[in-house]
Amino acid sequence: MSSQTAMSLLSAAEFVLWAVLGFLFWKKGLHRRFPAMGAYLALRVGTMPVLLVLFHGQSRHWFNDYCFMMYFLSYWAVYIASAVLLFFICMEVLRSALSAFTGLMKFGIVIFRWAVLVSVIASLGSISFTHRDALLVPEIAFALMRAVSILELCLLAFLSLSMNALRLSARDMAFGIALGLGLMSSGDFILASFWSRHTSLTDPVQFVSESLTLAALGILAAYCALPEQVRKPVVMPANSTIYRWNEIASALGHTGTQVAVPQPANSFFLTDVENVVEKVLARNLTKRESEL
């Protein structure tokens, strides 16, 4: 079996898993809870058949040898759109995991947005821009995917270390998405790290990335198929550390209610008034005595 045939079979298996995952995801109604994840699945399921046809057609010289360029442009357009959607998926997962702690959720989203901005700027700043032709597109796409892959791995590490504190179950869909995307990002991170030395579609690094993608899709499909454990309301003592952090995070950014504080009157003014009153009373008393 040739390497191109093996890659075609792996790509076909990936499309089947994407379709199964999308079906289970929408059947369970998870697209309402994770709309960005729903859009990501729709993008992958909708574009995968087109990419497979173009990938197979480039070896058959279909469309007067324009099939390779069509596949090239379509593949990288989907790749960049997927990277952008993954940023929003990470935000949805973080919001869902911190839903029981509104203060930490708002504060965490702000920190996450700044982390995304710094990560994107750092990744795009590392581009050498040595290519001035169409090869610049993969360079930008891999930079974006490298940034989102790091964020996905950091998100998975954060949830794994703080599961007990957040009262988050391992069967929760938010953790399942973080686990699947973390494994998938490992393949994307490997591919993005070695892209300059492995540009062929049938290089060994492509097979490693594809295998990790299939494993990640299997994990996500299993999470969608199994019944999700209902997340109970979080009850914790008032002196717990995470409760104090949540209260502190809730207080950040709030100026509070402004009240008018009465200022003390001027003592010199009161003294003058008192003297005037005493003079009036003394005058009235003298007048009454004279009348008597």
C-alpha positions as CSV (number, residue, x, y, z in Angstrom):
1,M,0.0,0.0,0.0
2,S,1.4,3.3,-1.0
3,S,1.7,6.2,1.4
4,Q,-0.8,8.3,-0.5
5,T,-3.4,5.4,-0.4
6,A,-2.8,5.1,3.3
7,M,-3.3,8.8,3.8
8,S,-6.5,8.7,1.8
9,L,-7.8,5.9,4.0
10,L,-7.0,7.8,7.1
11,S,-8.6,10.9,5.7
12,A,-11.8,8.9,4.9
13,A,-11.8,7.5,8.4
14,E,-11.4,11.0,9.8
15,F,-14.4,12.1,7.8
16,V,-16.5,9.3,9.1
17,L,-15.6,10.2,12.7
18,W,-16.3,13.9,12.1
19,A,-19.7,13.0,10.7
20,V,-20.5,10.7,13.7
21,L,-19.3,13.3,16.2
22,G,-21.4,16.0,14.5
23,F,-24.5,13.8,14.5
24,L,-24.1,12.9,18.2
25,F,-23.3,16.5,19.1
26,W,-26.4,17.9,17.5
27,K,-28.6,15.0,18.6
28,K,-27.7,15.7,22.2
29,G,-28.3,19.4,21.8
30,L,-24.8,20.4,22.8
31,H,-24.7,23.0,20.0
32,R,-26.8,25.3,22.2
33,R,-24.3,25.1,25.0
34,F,-21.3,25.3,22.8
35,P,-22.2,27.2,19.6
36,A,-18.6,27.7,18.5
37,M,-18.0,24.0,18.8
38,G,-21.1,23.4,16.7
39,A,-19.9,25.8,14.0
40,Y,-16.5,24.1,14.1
41,L,-18.1,20.7,13.5
42,A,-20.2,22.0,10.7
43,L,-17.2,23.5,9.0
44,R,-15.2,20.3,9.2
45,V,-18.1,18.0,8.2
46,G,-19.1,20.3,5.4
47,T,-15.7,20.8,3.9
48,M,-14.2,17.4,4.4
49,P,-15.8,15.7,1.3
50,V,-14.7,18.6,-0.9
51,L,-11.1,18.3,0.4
52,L,-11.1,14.5,-0.1
53,V,-12.3,14.8,-3.7
54,L,-9.6,17.4,-4.4
55,F,-7.0,15.5,-2.6
56,H,-7.8,12.4,-4.7
57,G,-8.1,14.4,-7.9
58,Q,-4.7,16.0,-7.7
59,S,-3.1,12.6,-8.3
60,R,-5.5,11.9,-11.2
61,H,-4.8,15.3,-12.8
62,W,-8.4,16.4,-12.7
63,F,-9.6,19.8,-13.8
64,N,-6.6,20.3,-16.1
65,D,-4.1,20.1,-13.2
66,Y,-5.8,22.9,-11.3
67,C,-6.9,20.4,-8.7
68,F,-3.7,20.9,-6.6
69,M,-4.1,24.6,-6.4
70,M,-7.8,24.2,-5.6
71,Y,-7.0,21.8,-2.8
72,F,-4.2,24.0,-1.6
73,L,-6.3,27.1,-1.2
74,S,-9.4,25.2,0.2
75,Y,-7.3,23.3,2.7
76,W,-5.6,26.4,4.1
77,A,-8.7,28.4,4.2
78,V,-10.4,25.8,6.3
79,Y,-7.3,25.5,8.4
80,I,-7.2,29.2,9.3
81,A,-11.0,29.3,9.9
82,S,-10.6,26.3,12.2
83,A,-7.9,28.0,14.2
84,V,-10.1,31.1,14.7
85,L,-13.0,28.9,15.8
86,L,-10.8,27.0,18.2
87,F,-10.1,30.3,20.1
88,F,-13.8,30.7,20.7
89,I,-14.2,27.1,21.6
90,C,-11.5,27.4,24.3
91,M,-13.4,30.5,25.7
92,E,-16.7,28.5,25.7
93,V,-15.0,25.6,27.6
94,L,-13.5,28.0,30.1
95,R,-16.8,29.8,30.6
96,S,-18.6,26.4,31.1
97,A,-16.0,25.1,33.6
98,L,-16.3,28.3,35.7
99,S,-20.0,28.7,35.4
100,A,-20.5,28.1,39.1
101,F,-18.1,30.9,40.0
102,T,-19.4,34.1,38.2
103,G,-16.6,36.3,39.6
104,L,-13.8,34.0,38.5
105,M,-15.5,33.4,35.2
106,K,-15.6,37.1,34.3
107,F,-12.1,37.7,35.5
108,G,-10.9,34.5,33.7
109,I,-12.4,35.5,30.4
110,V,-10.7,38.9,30.6
111,I,-7.3,37.2,31.3
112,F,-7.9,34.6,28.5
113,R,-8.6,37.3,25.9
114,W,-5.4,39.1,26.8
115,A,-3.6,35.7,26.6
116,V,-5.1,35.1,23.1
117,L,-4.0,38.6,22.0
118,V,-0.4,38.1,23.3
119,S,-0.2,34.6,21.8
120,V,-1.4,35.7,18.4
121,I,1.0,38.7,18.3
122,A,3.9,36.5,19.4
123,S,3.1,33.8,16.9
124,L,2.6,36.2,14.0
125,G,5.8,38.0,15.0
126,S,7.8,34.9,14.7
127,I,7.0,34.6,10.9
128,S,10.1,35.2,8.8
129,F,8.1,36.3,5.8
130,T,10.8,34.8,3.6
131,H,8.2,33.6,1.2
132,R,6.5,36.2,-1.0
133,D,4.2,33.9,-2.9
134,A,1.4,31.4,-2.0
135,L,3.7,29.7,0.5
136,L,3.2,32.6,2.9
137,V,-0.4,31.3,3.5
138,P,0.8,28.1,5.3
139,E,3.3,30.1,7.3
140,I,0.5,32.3,8.7
141,A,-1.9,29.4,9.2
142,F,0.7,27.4,11.1
143,A,1.5,30.4,13.3
144,L,-2.2,30.8,14.2
145,M,-2.6,27.1,14.9
146,R,0.6,27.0,17.0
147,A,-0.9,29.8,19.1
148,V,-4.2,28.1,19.6
149,S,-2.5,24.7,20.3
150,I,-0.6,26.2,23.1
151,L,-3.8,27.7,24.6
152,E,-5.6,24.4,24.3
153,L,-2.9,22.6,26.1
154,C,-2.8,25.3,28.8
155,L,-6.6,25.0,29.2
156,L,-6.4,21.3,29.5
157,A,-3.7,21.6,32.1
158,F,-5.7,24.2,34.1
159,L,-8.8,22.1,34.1
160,S,-6.9,18.9,35.1
161,L,-5.2,20.7,38.0
162,S,-8.3,22.5,39.3
163,M,-11.0,19.9,38.8
164,N,-11.4,19.3,42.5
165,A,-11.5,23.0,43.4
166,L,-14.0,23.7,40.7
167,R,-16.1,20.7,41.5
168,L,-15.8,19.6,37.8
169,S,-16.4,16.0,37.0
170,A,-14.2,14.1,34.5
171,R,-17.4,13.2,32.7
172,D,-18.4,16.8,32.1
173,M,-18.6,17.7,28.4
174,A,-16.4,20.8,29.0
175,F,-13.6,18.6,30.2
176,G,-14.2,16.2,27.4
177,I,-13.9,18.9,24.8
178,A,-10.7,20.2,26.4
179,L,-9.3,16.7,26.5
180,G,-10.1,16.0,22.8
181,L,-8.9,19.3,21.6
182,G,-5.8,19.0,23.7
183,L,-4.9,15.7,22.1
184,M,-5.8,17.1,18.6
185,S,-3.7,20.2,19.3
186,S,-0.7,18.0,20.0
187,G,-0.9,16.7,16.4
188,D,-1.4,20.3,15.1
189,F,1.5,21.5,17.2
190,I,3.8,18.8,15.9
191,L,2.7,19.5,12.4
192,A,3.2,23.3,12.9
193,S,6.6,22.8,14.5
194,F,8.0,20.6,11.6
195,W,6.2,22.2,8.7
196,S,9.4,23.8,7.2
197,R,11.1,20.4,6.9
198,H,8.0,18.3,6.0
199,T,5.9,20.0,3.3
200,S,4.7,16.8,1.6
201,L,1.2,15.5,2.3
202,T,2.6,12.0,2.8
203,D,5.5,12.7,5.2
204,P,5.6,10.6,8.4
205,V,4.7,13.7,10.5
206,Q,1.4,13.9,8.6
207,F,0.6,10.3,9.7
208,V,1.4,11.1,13.3
209,S,-0.8,14.2,13.2
210,E,-3.6,12.2,11.6
211,S,-3.4,9.4,14.1
212,L,-3.7,11.9,17.0
213,T,-6.6,13.5,15.3
214,L,-8.4,10.2,15.0
215,A,-7.8,9.4,18.6
216,A,-9.1,12.8,19.7
217,L,-12.3,12.4,17.5
218,G,-12.9,9.0,19.1
219,I,-12.7,10.6,22.6
220,L,-15.1,13.4,21.7
221,A,-17.5,10.9,20.1
222,A,-17.4,8.8,23.3
223,Y,-18.2,11.9,25.5
224,C,-21.1,12.7,23.2
225,A,-22.5,9.2,23.2
226,L,-22.2,8.5,27.0
227,P,-24.7,10.2,29.3
228,E,-23.3,13.3,30.9
229,Q,-23.2,13.6,34.7
230,V,-25.5,16.3,35.9
231,R,-23.5,19.1,37.5
232,K,-24.9,19.8,40.9
233,P,-24.9,23.3,42.5
234,V,-21.6,24.0,44.2
235,V,-21.8,24.2,48.0
236,M,-18.7,25.2,49.9
237,P,-17.8,26.8,53.2
238,A,-17.6,30.5,53.3
239,N,-13.9,30.4,54.5
240,S,-12.7,28.3,51.5
241,T,-10.0,29.8,49.4
242,I,-11.8,29.5,46.1
243,Y,-14.8,31.2,47.6
244,R,-12.7,34.2,48.7
245,W,-11.1,34.3,45.3
246,N,-14.5,34.4,43.7
247,E,-15.6,37.2,45.9
248,I,-12.4,39.2,45.2
249,A,-12.8,38.6,41.5
250,S,-16.5,39.7,41.7
251,A,-15.4,42.9,43.4
252,L,-12.9,43.8,40.8
253,G,-14.1,46.4,38.4
254,H,-17.0,47.5,40.5
255,T,-16.8,51.1,41.9
256,G,-19.6,50.5,44.4
257,T,-22.5,52.8,45.3
258,Q,-21.6,56.4,45.8
259,V,-23.1,58.1,48.9
260,A,-23.1,61.7,50.0
261,V,-21.2,62.2,53.2
262,P,-22.4,65.2,55.2
263,Q,-19.6,67.7,55.9
264,P,-19.2,69.2,59.4
265,A,-20.5,72.8,59.6
266,N,-18.1,75.7,60.2
267,S,-17.7,76.3,63.9
268,F,-17.1,80.1,63.3
269,F,-20.5,80.4,61.5
270,L,-22.3,78.6,64.4
271,T,-20.6,81.0,66.9
272,D,-21.9,84.0,65.0
273,V,-25.4,82.7,64.8
274,E,-25.4,81.9,68.5
275,N,-24.3,85.4,69.3
276,V,-27.0,86.9,67.2
277,V,-29.6,84.8,68.9
278,E,-28.3,85.8,72.3
279,K,-28.5,89.5,71.4
280,V,-32.1,89.2,70.2
281,L,-33.1,87.3,73.3
282,A,-31.4,89.9,75.5
283,R,-33.1,92.8,73.7
284,N,-36.5,91.2,74.0
285,L,-35.9,90.7,77.7
286,T,-34.9,94.3,78.2
287,K,-37.9,95.6,76.4
288,R,-40.3,93.5,78.5
289,E,-38.6,94.8,81.7
290,S,-39.0,98.4,80.6
291,E,-42.7,97.9,79.9
292,L,-43.3,96.6,83.4
